[in-house]
């Protein structure tokens, strides 16, 4: 049995855990990161790679620190730290398919501008000057310049590499098999390895509730399946991240599909209630799109019916996609919370226990900001004011034995 000591143990090798480990190591802390599989092996490596928000605004809150903060961190990772993560601040275009969606988009843009955000509605002709292959028969497009894209696997692994360069130890194939508090610190077991640490950070995404049960906590994170598809590699045809207003307009009026679900799903059990769309063209030329959000437990099998619906939706925005075949599909599990807000901060039931999870479908785009904020809390012992919106105590309960 090997016993290893460190200041902080980070459980979870996704975008949140790896970025948190990087910031902790850069602050001079002795860090061990444990990942049950491989770095970026789950949702952090399976998503579309979309980044950013609508700007910092007049009064930045949690969302701005997560979206725009992450955008700045991705920029730094590529430009200052020298990692090629295929980052581009490409901007985004959101397709508006109907008069009802257009009315909602006008209201949303008006509100966002009043808050100091950079966003506008473009006519189809204006949008085609940015993205020539868009459908000119739609009602319009919402444009934001503060959106970007990067390769999910390269990005997550780059955060891990920077963490290691600053002294962190990253251990893969290290499933946590036991947790217990020892004084004010923690003992973490992974098969024949034993880790002693002063601080424990749980950043385990859709599997957080399973970790919580080990220490008698109900952490109400539910796994939600998302799925994607790709074409063969093509010459450059898509230059922005692309999405649709359809789901946003629906969720604005109907955020909860049933009493047992987290907000903003595409399905009420077996019934589809809306279509959701996001995608881009990767640096290797593949066009990738996805969208469904289904509450199916830990079932991550691909639904080809859902893939067909999503491809049809994408073709309404970019008609040339109708002529292309799907060459591969995949899926992943995203961590959704009951109120749609993340859980980032100190867990009050234990000493020196911290949590960073519940980022929903935008874990990649908001992950580095989450890692930075929770690392800052651990290092300074004082939470950034933005974390008042994400305090874990609002949702976590002890499990009665």
Secondary structure as GFF3:
##gff-version 3
##sequence-region A 1 401
A	DSSP	beta_strand	2	11	.	.	.	ID=ss1
A	DSSP	alpha_helix	15	26	.	.	.	ID=ss2
A	DSSP	beta_strand	31	34	.	.	.	ID=ss3
A	DSSP	three_ten_helix	43	45	.	.	.	ID=ss4
A	DSSP	beta_strand	50	52	.	.	.	ID=ss5
A	DSSP	alpha_helix	62	75	.	.	.	ID=ss6
A	DSSP	pi_helix	76	80	.	.	.	ID=ss7
A	DSSP	beta_strand	92	96	.	.	.	ID=ss8
A	DSSP	alpha_helix	99	114	.	.	.	ID=ss9
A	DSSP	beta_strand	120	122	.	.	.	ID=ss10
A	DSSP	alpha_helix	124	130	.	.	.	ID=ss11
A	DSSP	beta_strand	140	144	.	.	.	ID=ss12
A	DSSP	beta_strand	147	149	.	.	.	ID=ss13
A	DSSP	alpha_helix	152	165	.	.	.	ID=ss14
A	DSSP	beta_strand	169	171	.	.	.	ID=ss15
A	DSSP	beta_strand	178	182	.	.	.	ID=ss16
A	DSSP	beta_strand	185	190	.	.	.	ID=ss17
A	DSSP	beta_strand	193	202	.	.	.	ID=ss18
A	DSSP	three_ten_helix	205	207	.	.	.	ID=ss19
A	DSSP	alpha_helix	208	214	.	.	.	ID=ss20
A	DSSP	beta_strand	217	218	.	.	.	ID=ss21
A	DSSP	beta_strand	221	233	.	.	.	ID=ss22
A	DSSP	beta_strand	241	244	.	.	.	ID=ss23
A	DSSP	alpha_helix	246	253	.	.	.	ID=ss24
A	DSSP	beta_strand	267	268	.	.	.	ID=ss25
A	DSSP	beta_strand	271	272	.	.	.	ID=ss26
A	DSSP	beta_strand	278	281	.	.	.	ID=ss27
A	DSSP	beta_strand	286	290	.	.	.	ID=ss28
A	DSSP	alpha_helix	304	317	.	.	.	ID=ss29
A	DSSP	three_ten_helix	319	323	.	.	.	ID=ss30
A	DSSP	beta_strand	328	337	.	.	.	ID=ss31
A	DSSP	beta_strand	343	346	.	.	.	ID=ss32
A	DSSP	beta_strand	353	357	.	.	.	ID=ss33
A	DSSP	three_ten_helix	360	362	.	.	.	ID=ss34
A	DSSP	alpha_helix	363	380	.	.	.	ID=ss35
A	DSSP	three_ten_helix	385	390	.	.	.	ID=ss36
A	DSSP	three_ten_helix	392	394	.	.	.	ID=ss37
A	DSSP	beta_strand	397	398	.	.	.	ID=ss38
###
